[in-house]
Amino acid sequence: MTAPREALTPVERKVYHFLIDYLAEHTFQPSVREVARHFRIPSTKTVTDLFASLERKGYVRRAAGRSRGLVIEGFAGGSLTQPVPVVRLDVGTALVTEMHVTIDRALLPADDCFLVRAVIEDAPVHAVKQGDLLLVHPGARAAEQAAVVARGGGAVLARTLERRGAQLVLRAPRPGADDIELGASDDFEILGPLVGVLRLPTVQRD
């Protein structure tokens, strides 16, 4: 399993953030020449190559036949924000993007972060309840005793990671639950450190 988007290089990140902020302010995208002029890039081909890389990595897509036809995936408006994919586990444990949530850019440790829903348990020790969106940092190393998001079979778990010798253990998230000891033959994957929890409002019905 891989994250839904690849990490960006420093230059790609600057261009991506510029595209978001420009669109939020002007309601249309900058031209290739405007991007080149803003970043003092001497060649428009370099900008075109950057756009192609952003598209390949899943951050934008290009609409054919339009001079300003760059579309930011999941864009919902607002400068200094960023669309973050919400993914689910599909057949074969692949990550499939369902939607995007716009988040303040200052709250994201990396551009390739994604959200996945906690579907089967709550983990009060990590302030996680069933249905919460868990913000995952896939490019970061999961440190000892840190909160991680893991896939166990077809379930998403928020747990503390512990190493006991050569064995990985996902510690119980609440009293009365059991630790999960992970062996080489077990169907599991550490998706990445848990770096945030997003709780969407619920609608009260009569």
C-alpha positions as CSV (number, residue, x, y, z in Angstrom):
1,M,0.0,0.0,0.0
2,T,1.2,3.5,-0.8
3,A,0.0,7.0,0.2
4,P,-2.4,8.6,-2.2
5,R,0.1,11.3,-3.1
6,E,3.9,11.4,-3.4
7,A,5.9,13.9,-1.3
8,L,6.8,17.1,-3.1
9,T,10.3,18.6,-3.6
10,P,10.8,22.1,-2.0
11,V,10.4,23.7,-5.4
12,E,7.2,21.8,-6.2
13,R,5.8,22.7,-2.8
14,K,6.4,26.4,-3.4
15,V,4.7,26.2,-6.9
16,Y,1.8,24.2,-5.5
17,H,1.1,26.6,-2.7
18,F,1.4,29.5,-5.1
19,L,-1.2,27.9,-7.4
20,I,-3.6,27.5,-4.4
21,D,-3.2,31.0,-3.1
22,Y,-3.4,32.6,-6.6
23,L,-6.6,30.7,-7.4
24,A,-8.1,31.7,-4.0
25,E,-7.4,35.4,-4.8
26,H,-8.2,35.6,-8.5
27,T,-10.6,32.7,-9.0
28,F,-8.5,31.5,-12.0
29,Q,-5.1,30.0,-12.4
30,P,-1.9,31.8,-13.3
31,S,-0.4,31.2,-16.7
32,V,2.8,29.4,-17.2
33,R,4.6,32.7,-17.9
34,E,3.1,34.2,-14.7
35,V,4.5,31.3,-12.6
36,A,7.9,31.6,-14.3
37,R,7.9,35.4,-13.7
38,H,6.9,35.0,-10.0
39,F,9.6,32.5,-9.2
40,R,12.2,34.0,-11.6
41,I,12.4,30.8,-13.6
42,P,14.0,31.6,-17.0
43,S,12.4,28.8,-18.9
44,T,8.7,28.2,-19.3
45,K,9.5,24.5,-20.1
46,T,10.8,24.2,-16.5
47,V,7.4,25.4,-15.2
48,T,5.6,23.0,-17.6
49,D,7.8,20.2,-16.2
50,L,6.9,21.2,-12.7
51,F,3.2,21.1,-13.6
52,A,3.6,17.7,-15.1
53,S,5.3,16.4,-11.9
54,L,2.5,17.9,-9.7
55,E,0.0,16.0,-11.9
56,R,2.0,12.8,-11.8
57,K,2.1,13.0,-8.0
58,G,-1.6,13.5,-7.7
59,Y,-1.9,17.2,-6.7
60,V,-3.3,18.7,-9.9
61,R,-4.7,17.6,-13.2
62,R,-4.8,19.5,-16.5
63,A,-7.9,20.2,-18.5
64,A,-7.1,19.7,-22.2
65,G,-7.7,22.7,-24.5
66,R,-7.6,25.4,-21.9
67,S,-4.8,27.9,-21.5
68,R,-5.2,28.1,-17.8
69,G,-6.5,24.6,-17.5
70,L,-4.7,23.5,-14.3
71,V,-7.2,22.0,-11.8
72,I,-6.1,21.6,-8.2
73,E,-7.5,18.3,-6.8
74,G,-9.9,18.9,-4.0
75,F,-9.6,22.7,-4.1
76,A,-12.4,24.4,-2.1
77,G,-11.1,27.9,-1.8
78,G,-9.1,29.9,0.7
79,S,-5.5,31.1,0.6
80,L,-3.0,29.5,2.9
81,T,-5.0,26.3,2.9
82,Q,-4.5,23.0,1.2
83,P,-6.9,20.2,0.1
84,V,-6.1,16.9,1.9
85,P,-7.4,13.6,0.5
86,V,-9.7,11.4,2.6
87,V,-9.1,7.8,1.7
88,R,-10.7,4.5,2.4
89,L,-9.4,0.9,2.3
90,D,-10.6,-0.8,-0.8
91,V,-10.5,-4.4,-1.9
92,G,-6.9,-5.6,-1.7
93,T,-6.2,-3.0,1.0
94,A,-5.5,-0.3,-1.6
95,L,-6.1,3.3,-0.6
96,V,-8.8,5.0,-2.6
97,T,-9.5,8.8,-2.4
98,E,-13.2,9.5,-1.6
99,M,-13.1,13.2,-1.2
100,H,-10.9,16.1,0.0
101,V,-11.0,18.3,3.1
102,T,-9.5,21.8,3.1
103,I,-7.2,22.3,6.0
104,D,-5.1,25.3,7.1
105,R,-1.6,24.7,5.6
106,A,0.1,25.6,9.0
107,L,-1.5,22.4,10.5
108,L,0.1,20.1,7.9
109,P,3.6,18.7,8.6
110,A,3.9,17.6,4.9
111,D,2.1,17.9,1.6
112,D,1.6,14.1,1.2
113,C,-0.5,13.8,4.4
114,F,-3.9,12.2,4.1
115,L,-7.0,11.5,6.2
116,V,-8.4,8.1,6.9
117,R,-11.6,7.3,8.9
118,A,-11.5,5.4,12.1
119,V,-14.2,2.8,11.5
120,I,-14.3,0.2,14.2
121,E,-13.0,1.5,17.5
122,D,-12.5,4.5,19.7
123,A,-9.1,5.2,21.3
124,P,-9.6,7.7,24.1
125,V,-5.9,7.6,24.9
126,H,-5.4,9.3,21.5
127,A,-8.6,11.3,21.6
128,V,-10.0,9.2,18.7
129,K,-13.6,8.1,18.4
130,Q,-15.2,6.0,15.8
131,G,-15.9,8.0,12.6
132,D,-13.1,10.5,13.3
133,L,-10.7,11.4,10.4
134,L,-7.1,10.6,11.3
135,L,-4.4,12.7,9.8
136,V,-1.5,10.5,8.7
137,H,2.0,11.6,7.9
138,P,3.2,8.8,5.6
139,G,6.7,10.0,4.9
140,A,7.7,10.2,8.6
141,R,9.2,7.4,10.6
142,A,7.0,5.9,13.3
143,A,8.9,6.5,16.5
144,E,8.9,4.3,19.5
145,Q,5.9,4.9,21.9
146,A,4.4,7.3,19.3
147,A,0.8,7.2,18.2
148,V,0.5,5.6,14.7
149,V,-2.3,4.7,12.3
150,A,-2.1,1.1,11.3
151,R,-4.0,-1.2,8.9
152,G,-4.9,-4.5,10.4
153,G,-6.5,-6.6,7.7
154,G,-9.3,-4.3,6.5
155,A,-9.5,-2.2,9.6
156,V,-7.9,1.1,10.5
157,L,-6.5,1.4,14.1
158,A,-5.1,4.3,16.1
159,R,-2.5,2.7,18.5
160,T,0.8,3.4,20.3
161,L,3.7,1.6,18.6
162,E,6.0,-0.3,20.8
163,R,9.0,-2.5,19.9
164,R,9.7,-5.5,22.1
165,G,12.9,-6.9,20.8
166,A,12.3,-7.8,17.1
167,Q,8.5,-7.8,17.6
168,L,6.1,-4.8,16.9
169,V,3.3,-4.3,19.3
170,L,0.2,-2.0,18.9
171,R,-0.7,-1.2,22.5
172,A,-4.3,-1.2,23.7
173,P,-6.0,2.2,23.2
174,R,-8.3,1.9,26.2
175,P,-8.7,-0.1,29.4
176,G,-10.0,-3.6,28.8
177,A,-8.6,-3.9,25.3
178,D,-5.8,-6.1,24.3
179,D,-2.4,-5.3,22.8
180,I,-1.9,-6.6,19.3
181,E,1.4,-8.4,18.7
182,L,2.4,-8.3,15.1
183,G,4.3,-11.1,13.4
184,A,6.0,-11.4,10.0
185,S,3.0,-13.4,8.6
186,D,0.3,-11.0,9.9
187,D,-1.7,-8.9,7.5
188,F,-0.8,-5.4,8.8
189,E,0.8,-2.1,7.7
190,I,1.9,1.0,9.6
191,L,0.4,3.8,7.5
192,G,2.4,6.5,9.4
193,P,2.4,8.6,12.6
194,L,-0.9,10.0,13.8
195,V,-0.4,13.8,13.6
196,G,-4.0,15.0,14.0
197,V,-7.6,14.1,14.6
198,L,-10.5,15.8,12.8
199,R,-14.0,15.3,14.2
200,L,-16.8,16.3,11.8
201,P,-20.0,17.7,13.3
202,T,-22.9,15.3,13.6
203,V,-26.4,16.3,12.6
204,Q,-29.1,15.8,15.3
205,R,-32.3,14.3,14.0
206,D,-35.7,14.3,15.7
